């Protein structure tokens, strides 16, 4: 099976900013770009990206899930990285044009067409360590994918790390490549030493997020997740799950959660934990590794509420249920 995100459609949408204005977007080959070795992004990590998906519906139509929220977040990330301002209307058109051209590449359920808008500083200026890039490139890749965690009834093993941080606290809400790279050493060590699938970063005991997804705890009728601040990513899937949870009658608590409270709560037989994200969707956690010891989350199996929430989200995305929140954009 092809690894998630390694297969691409033949073309991508691309536009460049020359310091004064954006070029007219065009579709170009997706396997090459022209970039000076002195480009700002290569030396000072001036880059951000997004992840969103296009879905095939039973009636043959095609839809993108919460595209406008991803575009707003990319514009926000670009501002926080001091990149040139993103033209949100232009990016919207780039995404729609690319997906519209390659609707035949959108897999049937449960597959999707994963979309990766990327913005990076391209000015050739290695002396600008303390200044932003005046030039940039914006492109959109498309990748037909299956499930990110295709484990059936399997659950994840997640290591609780109270010493490190995924990234600098003021950068958590930026979807930047450097944030993911900074977590890799800890994640690789956790895989080797604990056979963990992911690391849940809890600096000074504060439960935040994993290296690549938001974290959600469900204890009976209460869903608990960290309140939004600058230290972690404001996930679009997270927000969608919270909306669905409230609609189902769950008490949604956006608040601080300590590692100690988390370990105490997962001892309840009805406790559940999950990771949420565009790729992960809502993936159940069965074991938390804390201070060298394994702790089973609830029964250790995928939770009933987690699966119910995931199905409710997928049903809207794949056109099985009504889009009552206006989350879908038809291509």
Buried (B, 14 or more C-beta within 10 A) or exposed (E): EEEBBEEBBEBBBBBBBEEEEBEEBEBBEBEEBEEEEBBBBBBBBBBBBBBBBBBBBEEEEBBBBBBBBBBBBBBBBBBBBEBBEBBEEBBBBBBBBBBEBBBEBBBEBBBBBBBBBBBBBBBBBBEBEEEBBBBBBBBBBBBBBEBBBEEEEBBBBBBBBBEBBBBEBEBBBBBBBBBBEBBEEBBEBBBEEBEBBBBBBBBEBBBBBBBBBBBBBBBBEEBBBBEBEEBBBBBBBBBBBBBBBEEBEBEBBEEBBBBEBBBEBBEEEEBBBBBBBBBBBBBBBBBBBBEEEEBBBBBBBBBEBBBBBBBBBBBBBBBEEEBEEEBBBEB
